[in-house]
């Protein structure tokens, strides 16, 4: 499912226009992105949690030349599925 298909599905369930539904979904994504960017955790009970993580610096290898390269540390985004979401996926 892509974003437009998500907008169509939510609009069909809520009887809202596709434009309004698209704006709401964009607002939810922007709010989650902003909160996680600030270092906050966004917890949606029954669905899951979005948070930041850290990846340490490490030595990698260039696959084309075989030369070692230094890969810098980076922040990552973590999603942990909630119990209800896991149960729904495992039930099918």
C-alpha positions as CSV (number, residue, x, y, z in Angstrom):
1,X,0.0,0.0,0.0
2,X,1.4,3.4,-0.9
3,X,0.4,6.8,0.5
4,X,-2.4,7.4,-2.0
5,X,-3.9,4.0,-1.4
6,X,-3.8,4.8,2.4
7,X,-5.5,8.1,1.8
8,X,-8.2,6.4,-0.3
9,X,-8.8,3.7,2.3
10,X,-9.0,6.1,5.3
11,X,-11.3,8.5,3.3
12,X,-13.6,5.6,2.6
13,X,-13.8,4.6,6.2
14,X,-14.3,8.1,7.6
15,X,-16.5,9.5,4.9
16,X,-14.1,12.5,4.6
17,X,-12.8,14.0,1.3
18,X,-9.6,12.6,0.0
19,X,-8.0,16.1,0.1
20,X,-8.9,16.5,3.8
21,X,-7.8,13.0,4.6
22,X,-4.5,13.5,2.8
23,X,-3.9,16.7,4.8
24,X,-4.6,14.9,8.1
25,X,-2.2,12.0,7.2
26,X,0.5,14.6,6.2
27,X,-0.1,16.3,9.6
28,X,0.2,13.1,11.5
29,X,3.5,12.2,9.7
30,X,4.9,15.7,10.2
31,X,4.0,15.6,13.9
32,X,5.6,12.2,14.4
33,X,8.7,13.3,12.4
34,X,9.1,16.5,14.4
35,X,8.8,14.7,17.8
36,X,11.2,11.9,16.9
37,X,13.7,14.5,15.5
38,X,13.6,16.3,18.9
39,X,14.4,13.0,20.6
40,X,10.9,12.3,21.9
41,X,9.2,8.9,21.7
42,X,5.8,8.7,20.0
43,X,3.8,5.9,21.5
44,X,0.5,4.9,19.8
45,X,-1.0,2.3,22.2
46,X,-1.9,-0.8,20.3
47,X,0.1,0.2,17.2
48,X,3.7,0.8,18.3
49,X,6.3,3.3,19.2
50,X,8.6,5.5,17.2
51,X,11.9,6.6,18.8
52,X,15.5,7.4,18.0
53,X,18.4,5.1,18.2
54,X,22.1,5.3,17.7
55,X,24.4,3.5,15.4
56,X,28.1,3.5,16.4
57,X,30.9,4.4,14.1
58,X,32.5,1.4,12.4
59,X,34.9,0.3,9.8
60,X,33.4,-0.9,6.5
61,X,34.7,-2.1,3.2
62,X,34.2,-0.6,-0.2
63,X,32.8,-3.5,-2.3
64,X,34.3,-2.2,-5.5
65,X,37.9,-1.8,-4.3
66,X,38.0,-3.8,-1.1
67,X,39.5,-0.7,0.7
68,X,38.5,-0.1,4.3
69,X,36.4,3.0,4.9
70,X,35.4,4.6,8.1
71,X,31.6,4.8,8.5
72,X,30.6,7.6,10.9
73,X,28.1,7.3,13.8
74,X,24.5,8.1,12.9
75,X,21.1,8.5,14.5
76,X,18.5,6.0,13.4
77,X,14.7,5.8,13.7
78,X,13.3,2.7,15.6
79,X,9.8,1.4,15.3
80,X,8.7,-1.1,17.9
81,X,5.3,-2.8,17.1
82,X,2.7,-2.8,19.9
83,X,1.2,-6.0,21.2
84,X,-2.2,-5.6,19.4
85,X,-0.4,-4.9,16.1
86,X,1.8,-8.0,16.6
87,X,-1.2,-10.1,17.5
88,X,-3.1,-9.0,14.5
89,X,-0.2,-9.8,12.1
90,X,0.3,-13.2,13.7
91,X,-3.4,-14.1,13.7
92,X,-3.6,-14.0,9.9
